[in-house]
């Protein structure tokens, strides 16, 4: 289940999409399924990259001329040249990274003028509940080290030169699952209610029934676990003015 709405990124054939902190590759592989897109996933975890690479063979029959690749790399020092990428996705990674502003600066550096950036982070109040319910949720290695205020985050991204291009939210049904998981964090074995809710989420992911999709859509503006923000790297003033004249 994707957090990012790829339609809002308008990825065209021949463009390059970079998924920063790609994990097991869900957004990288989704972009790979678009017509003629070069999709690249970068992550520090060799284990996650191996899992992502192992899924490529299953996706190939459904990819209309796209190319996909995965590489080890640091989101704060991307192994890409300046102005070479059309779309950058940074989904659910900034809350893990101490110097997260470097990720935003790197996205600005590697994106071409007119390129698009999508950032998603956990919504503030559901995340605060998780922190209150379980210290382990945030202190476990690789856990969330900060809670973002989306208004402040948007301002920080705009201060790095990006123009805001809309936002949304996702995964309303996931918020109660994480509250339950945090509530029983210290248990050696998760209680039946947590396991049952997880099965519900897997069933929803696989079957996508209209009822749960409707509930998710209605609740997302308030309960959505993730806030999703979209930005554009502005064109140089002279290029923009020429386009307006044309």
Buried (B, 14 or more C-beta within 10 A) or exposed (E): EBBBEBEBBEBEEEBBBBBBBBBBBBBBBBBBBBEBBBBBBBBEBEEBBEBBBEBBEEBEEEBEEBEBEBEEBBBBEBEBEEEBBBBBBBBBBBBBBEEBBBBBBBBBBBBBEBBBBBBBBBBBEBBEBBBEBBEEBBEEEEBBEBBBEBEEBBEBBEEBEBEEBEBBBBBBBBBBBBBBBBBBBEEEEBEEEBEEBBEBBEEBEEEEEEEBEEBBEEBBEEBBBBBBBBBBBBBEEEEEEEEEEE
